[in-house]
Amino acid sequence: MAPSEPATTARAAAPHERRRTKFGAAATRTAVPAVTGALYEARRKIHPQAVRGRFRTAKWIILAAALGVYYLVPFLRFDRGPGAPSQAVLIDLDRGRLYFFFIELWPQEITYVMGLLILAALILFLMNAVAGRLWCGYLCPQTVWTDLFLVVERLVEGDRRARLKLDAAPWSVEKVALRTLKHAIWLLIAWWTGGAWVLYFADAPTLVRQLATFQAPPAAGFAILTLTATTYGLAGHLREQVCTYMCPWPRIQGALTDAHSLNILYRVDRGEPRASVKTAGALRAAGRPAGDCVDCYACVTACPAGIDIRDGLQLACIQCGLCADACDTVMTRLGRPTGLIAYDTEANGRRRAAGLPPVRKILRPRTVAYGLMVVGIGGFMLASLAARSFTGVSVLHDRNPLFVVLSDGGVRNGYTVRVINKRGAARRFVLGLEGLAGARLEVVGAAGDLVVPADATREYRVLVFAPPGSTGSAPLAFRLTDPATGETAVAPDHFKAP
């Protein structure tokens, strides 16, 4: 060590050092090695090659269907009668309603939304257990909009080689024009994506007119700008980094699969040892083994995440199958069987290596369990939705005073009763009392039936009188009845006395 180096460097260079603690015991201190290099992997700009094949065709169909549903559903109409919104799918925050064609959910029925979220999670688990990351590769919004943005990029700047050449070229009028056109189209798509989302929260034709005439509410404009920025940034710039670093699903899905789960895999037993076309031909002519993989890197250049599927399952792989399409194209051109990269299982790879025939085990304990949970929860929700009541009643007991003793020795309790009418027409209800012998009730301000407007709630002040001699706390129930339909609703509570 040079004399000019500080003493701290000399101490750090020693792997272990004996020192005395304040209690006199010897302690060993291990030096922490210095960190070299970058803490984070640098971003590699990926330009995936366009491919053709069955997986790419499936992705085109799903992309068109998903975008069509997202952009067009707000404009679908559904007649719910006079005074009700005519938009088929609407989240009406002002009225506190969620409309989905003939289904109408109130805030009190938020459990249905929770059930749908649980059901969606279980379906996602089932998909993953059966065939890997189907959601990530085909249905995820990040995948769909990234594919759409890539289409625009290819149409404007060309395919992979043209884009790489454009990146390396110095700035010119042509390069500025191409980049400006690409980003302008991206921003237009992102703006319409944000606008379409806002249309689910208001009448779509009305809001479109307001946006066109600059009369839309400020909240709508803020939401559109926010969603425009996120769509443009996530689908246009971050792309595969969202799937690799931001999304938690790649880290969860490993716990949901097993050796019999289908995944896009490179069949090592058939592809190795890999060699170029010429070298593989010479090896076969000499009677030496040669795999079908010609090391052309077509699978790598087609991958939107820029990974090599031949290295096995990886965190960044979204299982889109484009590498399989690229490989099949090369195999067909070389006159070799397709399927070198295809849906397969790890168990089958081991079976082929052992000389055993492949097997498919779709029905396994975990897939059966997920399937039964999906069917059970889905069936329960459908049955509950079909049997749900359009009448509701809730009761709130007065807190101060809990009871009033009358001059004749009787006891009076006060309640606030809320009556819910979930139908599209005004209704009359009869309120009755159950469970308290000799008691009577009185609705303040109402001489007869309780009238509740269409699709509304109304509160009533209700007094319950018990005869003299009542003591302690006794259970009772308020029964609300619609005489026209016979529909009833019951709200339990208690009657308080000295």
BELPEQUI-V433599 format. One record per pair of residues at least 24 apart in sequence whose C-alpha atoms are under 8 Angstrom apart, sorted by the first residue. I is the first residue (numbers start at 0). J is the second residue. If there is no record, write none. Layout:
I/J, I/J
//
This chain:
45/303, 45/304, 45/305, 46/159, 46/162, 46/163, 46/300, 46/303, 47/159, 47/300, 47/301, 47/302, 47/303, 47/305, 48/158, 48/159, 48/300, 48/301, 48/302, 49/158, 49/159, 49/301, 50/301, 50/321, 50/324, 50/325, 51/324, 51/325, 51/328, 52/321, 52/324, 52/325, 52/327, 52/328, 53/324, 54/319, 54/320, 54/321, 54/323, 54/324, 55/320, 55/321, 55/324, 58/137, 61/137, 61/138, 62/137, 62/138, 62/143, 62/146, 62/147, 65/138, 65/143, 69/195, 70/192, 70/195, 73/195, 73/198, 73/199, 73/202, 73/203, 74/203, 74/204, 77/101, 80/423, 83/423, 84/202, 86/202, 86/203, 88/199, 89/199, 89/200, 89/201, 89/202, 90/199, 90/200, 90/201, 91/200, 91/201, 92/200, 111/380, 114/376, 114/380, 118/373, 118/376, 118/377, 121/369, 121/372, 121/373, 122/369, 122/370, 122/373, 124/252, 124/255, 124/369, 125/366, 125/369, 125/370, 127/252, 127/255, 127/256, 127/260, 128/255, 128/256, 128/257, 128/260, 128/261, 128/365, 128/366, 129/256, 129/260, 129/261, 129/361, 129/366, 130/260, 130/261, 130/262, 131/252, 131/256, 131/260, 131/261, 131/262, 131/318, 132/252, 132/262, 132/317, 132/318, 133/317, 133/318, 133/319, 135/317, 135/318, 135/319, 136/317, 136/318, 136/319, 136/320, 137/319, 141/233, 141/234, 141/238, 141/241, 144/230, 144/234, 145/233, 145/234, 145/235, 145/238, 148/185, 148/234, 148/235, 151/181, 151/184, 151/185, 152/181, 155/180, 155/181, 156/181, 185/231, 185/235, 186/227, 186/231, 189/226, 189/227, 189/228, 189/230, 189/231, 190/223, 190/224, 190/226, 190/227, 191/227, 192/226, 192/227, 192/230, 193/222, 193/223, 193/224, 193/225, 193/226, 193/227, 193/230, 194/223, 196/223, 197/222, 197/223, 239/303, 239/304, 239/315, 242/315, 242/317, 243/314, 243/315, 249/314, 249/315, 250/314, 258/344, 258/345, 258/346, 259/344, 259/345, 259/346, 259/347, 259/359, 259/360, 259/361, 260/343, 260/344, 260/345, 260/361, 261/342, 261/343, 261/344, 262/318, 262/341, 262/342, 262/343, 262/344, 263/318, 263/320, 263/323, 263/340, 263/341, 263/342, 263/343, 264/308, 264/309, 264/311, 264/312, 264/340, 264/341, 264/342, 264/343, 264/344, 265/308, 265/309, 265/311, 265/339, 265/340, 265/341, 266/339, 266/340, 266/341, 266/348, 267/309, 267/348, 268/348, 268/351, 268/352, 269/339, 270/339, 291/335, 291/339, 292/339, 297/322, 297/325, 297/326, 297/329, 298/322, 298/323, 298/325, 298/326, 301/325, 388/486, 388/488, 389/419, 389/420, 389/421, 389/422, 390/418, 390/419, 390/420, 390/421, 390/486, 390/487, 390/488, 391/418, 391/419, 391/420, 391/479, 391/488, 391/489, 392/416, 392/417, 392/418, 392/419, 392/479, 392/488, 392/489, 392/490, 393/417, 393/418, 393/490, 394/490, 394/491, 394/492, 396/492, 401/495, 402/495, 402/496, 402/497, 407/467, 408/466, 408/467, 408/468, 409/464, 409/465, 409/466, 409/467, 409/468, 409/469, 410/464, 410/465, 410/466, 410/467, 410/469, 410/496, 411/462, 411/463, 411/464, 411/465, 412/462, 412/463, 412/464, 412/494, 412/495, 413/460, 413/461, 413/462, 413/463, 414/460, 414/461, 414/462, 414/463, 415/458, 415/459, 415/460, 415/461, 416/458, 416/459, 416/460, 416/461, 417/456, 417/457, 417/458, 417/459, 418/451, 418/456, 418/457, 418/458, 418/459, 419/451, 419/455, 419/456, 419/457, 420/451, 420/452, 420/453, 420/454, 420/455, 420/456, 421/453, 421/454, 421/455, 422/453, 422/454, 423/453, 423/454, 424/452, 424/453, 424/454, 425/450, 425/451, 425/452, 425/453, 425/454, 426/450, 426/451, 426/452, 426/453, 426/481, 427/451, 427/481, 427/482, 428/479, 428/480, 428/481, 428/482, 429/479, 429/480, 429/481, 429/482, 430/477, 430/478, 430/479, 430/480, 431/477, 431/478, 431/479, 431/480, 432/475, 432/476, 432/477, 432/478, 433/475, 433/476, 433/477, 433/478, 434/474, 434/475, 434/476, 435/465, 435/473, 435/474, 435/475, 437/465, 437/466, 438/463, 438/464, 438/465, 438/466, 439/463, 439/464, 439/465, 440/464, 469/496, 469/497, 470/495, 470/496, 470/497, 471/495, 471/496, 471/497, 472/496
//
